[in-house]
Amino acid sequence: MLLLIAHSRRARQSLRNVCRAHEETVVQQFGRVALLAETEFGAFQALRLREKHADAIQVERTEPFNEFETVRPAVREAATAYEARDSPAVPYERFASGTSLLDPAVMRDSEL
């Protein structure tokens, strides 16, 4: 998919207009951000917006997040355990302290 981010008021308006006029190309839109289908027509729309608004339109190519390929099992186990906690107000750092769950500092420094 193509991720478009509008960084100015005029760019946001143009992005909204493209999304309204070409709904079949839009995967999803949320305010100043839109996901377009990764087709030549989607690329055409992204490039014409960037041509019109220069750096006020950011275009990125995305790929779906596959947690089973990208994330090691310990991270998924920590997320599952944390969401099953008894007290929803306990921060993860305190929840994981003294357990075999991953340390949040280690996770912050570890790239996917």
C-alpha positions in Angstrom: 0.0 0.0 0.0 1.0 3.6 -0.4 0.8 5.8 2.7 0.2 9.5 2.0 0.6 12.1 4.8 -0.5 15.6 4.2 1.5 18.2 6.2 -0.3 21.4 5.3 -3.9 22.6 5.1 -3.9 22.8 1.3 -2.3 19.4 1.0 -5.0 17.9 3.3 -7.7 19.4 1.2 -6.2 18.0 -2.0 -5.8 14.6 -0.3 -9.5 14.7 0.7 -10.5 15.6 -2.8 -8.5 12.7 -4.3 -10.0 10.3 -1.8 -13.5 11.4 -2.6 -13.0 11.3 -6.3 -11.2 8.0 -6.4 -12.8 5.8 -3.7 -11.9 2.6 -5.5 -8.2 3.5 -5.0 -8.5 4.4 -1.4 -7.9 1.6 1.1 -8.5 3.8 4.1 -8.4 7.4 5.0 -8.1 9.1 8.4 -7.8 12.9 8.4 -4.4 13.9 7.1 -3.4 10.3 6.3 -4.6 8.0 3.5 -3.7 4.5 2.4 -4.0 4.0 -1.4 -3.9 0.7 -3.3 -0.5 -0.1 -4.6 -1.4 0.2 -8.2 -0.1 2.5 -10.9 -3.2 4.6 -10.5 -2.5 4.9 -6.8 1.1 5.9 -7.5 -0.1 8.4 -10.1 -2.4 10.0 -7.5 0.4 10.1 -4.9 2.9 11.6 -7.4 0.6 14.2 -8.6 -0.2 15.3 -5.1 3.5 15.5 -4.3 4.1 17.4 -7.6 1.4 19.9 -6.5 2.4 20.2 -2.9 6.1 19.2 -2.8 7.2 18.3 0.7 3.8 18.9 2.2 2.9 15.4 0.9 4.9 12.6 2.2 4.6 9.2 0.4 5.8 5.9 1.9 5.4 2.4 0.7 4.0 0.1 3.4 3.8 -3.6 3.9 1.5 -5.5 6.2 2.8 -6.2 9.7 3.1 -10.0 10.2 3.7 -10.5 13.9 4.7 -14.1 13.5 7.5 -13.3 11.1 8.7 -10.0 12.6 8.3 -10.3 16.3 9.9 -12.9 18.5 7.5 -15.1 20.6 8.6 -13.5 23.9 7.2 -10.1 22.8 3.8 -11.6 21.9 3.7 -13.6 25.2 4.5 -10.4 27.1 1.7 -8.5 25.3 -0.8 -11.3 25.9 0.1 -11.6 29.6 0.0 -7.8 30.1 -3.5 -7.5 28.5 -4.7 -10.3 30.7 -3.6 -8.6 33.9 -6.0 -8.2 36.9 -5.5 -4.4 37.4 -5.6 -2.3 34.2 -3.9 0.6 35.9 -0.6 -1.2 36.5 2.1 0.0 34.0 4.0 -2.7 32.1 7.3 -1.9 33.8 5.8 -2.7 37.2 3.8 -5.7 35.9 6.9 -7.3 34.3 9.2 -6.6 37.3 10.4 -9.8 39.0 8.9 -12.0 36.2 10.3 -13.8 33.2 8.6 -11.3 30.9 10.7 -9.0 28.8 12.2 -5.9 30.3 10.7 -2.8 28.6 14.1 -1.1 28.4 15.4 -4.1 26.4 12.4 -4.0 24.1 12.9 -0.2 23.5 16.5 -0.8 22.4 15.7 -3.9 20.2 14.8 -3.2 16.6 12.4 -5.5 14.8 
